[in-house]
Amino acid sequence: MNANILISIYFSTLFLIAANILFAVLKKYKILMGSGLLTIISALTSVVLIFVQSGHLPMSGTFEKMQNIVLIVILLGLYYDFRNRKKDFVSYEYWFVAIVFQALVLFDEMKTDQFYYMYDIVWVKLFFQFRLISVAILAFAFSQYLTALRLKTGSEEKARVVLRAGNFTLLGAIIFLCGEFSGSVWAQLGYGDAWRWSKNFFFSGGMFLLSLLGSHLSPSWLKSVNTKIYLSMIPVLVIIILFLI
């Protein structure tokens, strides 16, 4: 029964995100804010039910991971939209990012990973949670870059959104590094000095370096604001793709 309820909540969240995209396109911003709050409740319910059914926070498996990421992206997006509620501006691009992550579940089994002994280890929990949070933050940063592209060049709002996207890119890198540190402690305690470098660690290192690339672009490449946005978006998009594959 719990599994059926969880799947129903998943489709509820998917439907609400799709509706929010429609409201955004039609510029029904007041309806969008109300519907957005319902989406948060639905997404949060999904994460809570995952915990109840599996005995742990969303950690691994496509279904669990996407629910965690979608919730964080929506929370961040609505927070900044609420702050801008008195302005004629809504950064609705994060809804498009959210629906992509939510729709990915349709290509995988809609079930949770059952509890096993390693989830009791604190470092294991930190490793998975930091990694998921970092990807969610980077996904939000990507949506902010998309928002900035449609804003008028030279406007104060465009500059603010670009700065926000850059800050969240850096924050995502820091949190990702915290996850890698947690993973290294876990590996050291679990396997000692015998564990070796693998393709997973290679991808992890690449993700961290790419996330910093956007913060260290050559000034000569940044004469155009839109050029800066495109160059900053590329490494973030590569990180998200690497995570998904």
Backbone torsions as a table, in degrees:
resi	resn	phi	psi	omega
1	MET	NA	-43.7	-179.9
2	ASN	-59.6	-37.6	-179.8
3	ALA	-65.1	-40.8	179.1
4	ASN	-66.0	-39.7	177.8
5	ILE	-64.2	-41.7	-179.8
6	LEU	-61.8	-42.2	178.6
7	ILE	-65.8	-39.3	178.1
8	SER	-62.7	-42.4	178.4
9	ILE	-64.5	-38.0	177.8
10	TYR	-58.4	-49.2	-179.4
11	PHE	-67.7	-30.6	175.3
12	SER	-62.1	-45.2	178.7
13	THR	-64.3	-42.8	178.8
14	LEU	-60.3	-44.6	179.2
15	PHE	-63.0	-43.6	-179.1
16	LEU	-65.1	-39.6	177.9
17	ILE	-63.2	-43.5	178.0
18	ALA	-62.0	-40.3	177.9
19	ALA	-64.3	-38.3	179.9
20	ASN	-66.1	-34.9	175.6
21	ILE	-63.1	-42.0	178.2
22	LEU	-63.5	-44.8	178.4
23	PHE	-61.6	-37.0	179.7
24	ALA	-67.0	-43.6	179.5
25	VAL	-63.1	-37.9	179.8
26	LEU	-82.9	-2.0	179.7
27	LYS	61.0	36.4	174.6
28	LYS	-92.3	70.5	-169.3
29	TYR	-68.5	-34.7	178.7
30	LYS	-66.1	-42.3	176.6
31	ILE	-65.4	-37.8	-178.5
32	LEU	-60.7	-41.0	-179.8
33	MET	-65.5	-42.4	178.1
34	GLY	-65.2	-44.6	178.5
35	SER	-66.0	-33.3	178.4
36	GLY	-63.1	-39.8	177.7
37	LEU	-63.9	-39.0	176.1
38	LEU	-63.8	-36.2	179.2
39	THR	-65.8	-39.9	176.8
40	ILE	-60.7	-45.1	179.3
41	ILE	-60.2	-43.6	-180.0
42	SER	-65.2	-45.7	-179.2
43	ALA	-66.0	-40.2	178.6
44	LEU	-66.0	-39.3	177.1
45	THR	-60.2	-39.4	178.7
46	SER	-61.3	-45.2	-179.9
47	VAL	-65.0	-40.9	178.6
48	VAL	-63.4	-42.6	179.8
49	LEU	-66.7	-34.1	175.5
50	ILE	-61.0	-42.8	179.3
51	PHE	-64.2	-43.8	-178.8
52	VAL	-64.6	-41.9	-175.2
53	GLN	-77.1	-40.0	-174.0
54	SER	-98.4	-21.2	-179.4
55	GLY	89.2	7.7	179.3
56	HIS	-151.0	162.2	174.9
57	LEU	-65.6	157.4	176.9
58	PRO	-53.9	123.4	-176.9
59	MET	-130.0	-55.1	-175.6
60	SER	-135.8	169.2	-175.0
61	GLY	86.3	140.0	-175.4
62	THR	-57.5	-44.0	-176.6
63	PHE	-60.8	-50.9	-178.5
64	GLU	-62.6	-48.7	-174.4
65	LYS	-62.4	-42.9	-177.2
66	MET	-66.0	-36.2	179.5
67	GLN	-65.2	-38.6	178.2
68	ASN	-64.8	-47.1	-177.9
69	ILE	-65.2	-45.1	-178.8
70	VAL	-60.4	-43.1	-179.6
71	LEU	-60.4	-44.8	-178.2
72	ILE	-67.4	-42.7	179.4
73	VAL	-60.2	-44.5	-179.1
74	ILE	-66.7	-42.3	179.4
75	LEU	-59.7	-45.9	179.9
76	LEU	-65.5	-43.8	-178.8
77	GLY	-62.3	-47.5	-179.2
78	LEU	-67.9	-32.0	178.0
79	TYR	-60.3	-47.3	-178.8
80	TYR	-74.5	-31.0	174.5
81	ASP	-66.1	-37.7	178.6
82	PHE	-65.9	-38.3	177.8
83	ARG	-65.4	-28.8	-178.8
84	ASN	-98.8	15.2	-171.4
85	ARG	-62.5	-22.7	-179.4
86	LYS	-87.9	-2.2	-179.3
87	LYS	-107.1	156.9	178.9
88	ASP	-86.0	61.7	-175.9
89	PHE	-158.1	130.6	176.3
90	VAL	-135.8	129.1	179.6
91	SER	-89.8	74.5	-172.3
92	TYR	-78.7	-3.1	-176.8
93	GLU	-62.4	-23.4	-179.9
94	TYR	-65.6	-23.3	175.6
95	TRP	-66.4	-36.8	177.8
96	PHE	-66.1	-39.9	177.7
97	VAL	-65.7	-42.3	-178.9
98	ALA	-62.4	-40.9	-176.8
99	ILE	-71.1	-27.8	176.2
100	VAL	-64.9	-48.0	179.2
101	PHE	-64.3	-40.7	-179.4
102	GLN	-66.4	-39.4	-178.1
103	ALA	-69.7	-23.7	179.6
104	LEU	-60.9	-26.2	179.8
105	VAL	-63.8	-27.9	-178.5
106	LEU	-63.1	-20.4	-178.9
107	PHE	-96.3	9.4	-178.7
108	ASP	-137.8	173.1	178.4
109	GLU	-70.9	132.3	179.5
110	MET	-87.6	76.9	179.4
111	LYS	-150.5	161.7	179.2
112	THR	-93.9	157.7	173.3
113	ASP	-79.4	129.2	-178.2
114	GLN	-69.7	153.7	-177.7
115	PHE	-63.0	136.4	170.8
116	TYR	-141.8	168.1	-163.5
117	TYR	-58.9	-30.2	-174.7
118	MET	-69.3	-22.0	178.6
119	TYR	-69.2	-11.5	177.2
120	ASP	-79.4	-16.5	-177.3
121	ILE	-79.7	125.9	-176.3
122	VAL	-57.7	-42.9	-177.3
123	TRP	-65.8	-31.1	176.3
124	VAL	-67.7	-45.1	177.9
125	LYS	-59.5	-44.6	-179.5
126	LEU	-64.7	-40.2	-179.3
127	PHE	-58.6	-51.1	-177.9
128	PHE	-68.0	-42.9	-177.3
129	GLN	-66.9	-44.8	178.4
130	PHE	-60.9	-40.7	-178.7
131	ARG	-65.6	-45.4	-180.0
132	LEU	-65.6	-41.8	179.2
133	ILE	-63.4	-40.8	-179.4
134	SER	-64.5	-41.7	178.7
135	VAL	-65.7	-39.9	178.3
136	ALA	-62.8	-41.7	179.4
137	ILE	-66.6	-40.4	177.5
138	LEU	-67.1	-35.6	176.5
139	ALA	-64.0	-40.0	176.9
140	PHE	-65.6	-41.1	177.7
141	ALA	-59.2	-41.4	178.2
142	PHE	-61.1	-41.6	179.6
143	SER	-64.7	-32.8	178.9
144	GLN	-70.6	-35.6	174.4
145	TYR	-63.0	-40.1	177.0
146	LEU	-62.3	-41.1	178.0
147	THR	-61.6	-44.9	-177.5
148	ALA	-61.0	-31.9	-177.7
149	LEU	-62.9	-32.1	-177.0
150	ARG	-89.5	-7.3	179.7
151	LEU	-83.8	155.5	-176.2
152	LYS	-67.1	129.9	178.5
153	THR	-62.1	133.0	-179.4
154	GLY	92.8	-9.0	-179.3
155	SER	-77.6	152.6	179.3
156	GLU	-65.2	-36.1	-178.9
157	GLU	-66.4	-39.3	179.3
158	LYS	-63.1	-45.0	179.6
159	ALA	-62.1	-39.1	-179.4
160	ARG	-66.2	-42.1	-178.8
161	VAL	-69.0	-39.2	177.8
162	VAL	-63.0	-43.0	177.9
163	LEU	-62.8	-41.6	178.7
164	ARG	-62.0	-44.3	179.7
165	ALA	-61.5	-41.8	178.9
166	GLY	-65.1	-40.8	179.1
167	ASN	-64.3	-40.2	179.4
168	PHE	-72.0	-30.2	174.5
169	THR	-62.6	-45.7	178.8
170	LEU	-66.0	-40.7	178.2
171	LEU	-62.1	-41.4	178.3
172	GLY	-61.0	-38.7	179.1
173	ALA	-65.9	-40.6	-179.7
174	ILE	-65.0	-45.2	-179.9
175	ILE	-66.4	-37.3	177.0
176	PHE	-61.8	-41.1	179.1
177	LEU	-64.1	-36.6	175.7
178	CYS	-61.6	-38.9	177.3
179	GLY	-65.0	-40.7	178.9
180	GLU	-65.1	-38.2	177.3
181	PHE	-63.9	-43.5	178.3
182	SER	-61.3	-40.8	178.7
183	GLY	-65.0	-36.3	-180.0
184	SER	-68.6	-38.2	177.2
185	VAL	-65.5	-44.0	177.7
186	TRP	-57.7	-47.4	-178.6
187	ALA	-64.9	-39.7	180.0
188	GLN	-64.1	-43.7	179.9
189	LEU	-70.4	-35.6	-175.6
190	GLY	-83.8	-36.0	-172.6
191	TYR	-122.3	-8.0	-179.7
192	GLY	69.4	-151.2	-177.4
193	ASP	-80.8	-2.5	-174.5
194	ALA	-79.6	-20.5	-176.7
195	TRP	-69.9	146.7	-171.1
196	ARG	-123.1	168.1	176.0
197	TRP	-64.2	136.9	180.0
198	SER	-134.7	176.1	-179.6
199	LYS	-63.7	-29.2	177.7
200	ASN	-64.6	-41.7	177.6
201	PHE	-69.4	-33.0	177.0
202	PHE	-63.3	-46.6	177.9
203	PHE	-63.1	-38.8	179.5
204	SER	-62.9	-45.0	177.8
205	GLY	-63.6	-40.4	178.1
206	GLY	-64.0	-39.0	178.8
207	MET	-63.1	-41.4	-179.9
208	PHE	-66.4	-45.0	-179.2
209	LEU	-65.0	-40.0	179.1
210	LEU	-65.2	-36.2	-179.6
211	SER	-66.3	-28.1	177.8
212	LEU	-83.3	-18.8	-176.7
213	LEU	-58.9	-40.1	-179.2
214	GLY	-63.8	-21.6	-179.6
215	SER	-93.4	-2.3	-176.4
216	HIS	-130.8	35.1	179.0
217	LEU	-75.4	147.5	179.7
218	SER	-65.7	132.8	179.8
219	PRO	-56.1	-28.7	-179.2
220	SER	-68.0	-18.3	179.1
221	TRP	-90.0	-7.7	-168.8
222	LEU	-109.8	24.5	-179.2
223	LYS	-65.7	-32.3	176.7
224	SER	-102.7	132.9	-179.4
225	VAL	-62.1	-42.4	-179.4
226	ASN	-65.7	-34.6	176.0
227	THR	-62.9	-42.5	177.4
228	LYS	-60.4	-41.1	-179.2
229	ILE	-63.8	-47.5	-179.4
230	TYR	-61.6	-44.0	-178.8
231	LEU	-66.8	-30.0	178.8
232	SER	-78.9	-31.7	-179.0
233	MET	-70.0	-36.0	-173.2
234	ILE	-57.8	-53.9	-179.6
235	PRO	-62.8	-35.1	178.7
236	VAL	-64.4	-42.7	178.6
237	LEU	-64.0	-39.9	178.7
238	VAL	-63.1	-40.3	178.6
239	ILE	-60.6	-46.6	-178.8
240	ILE	-62.1	-41.6	178.9
241	ILE	-64.0	-44.0	178.5
242	LEU	-60.4	-39.1	178.7
243	PHE	-64.5	-40.7	-175.9
244	LEU	-72.6	-28.3	-179.0
245	ILE	-91.8	NA	NA
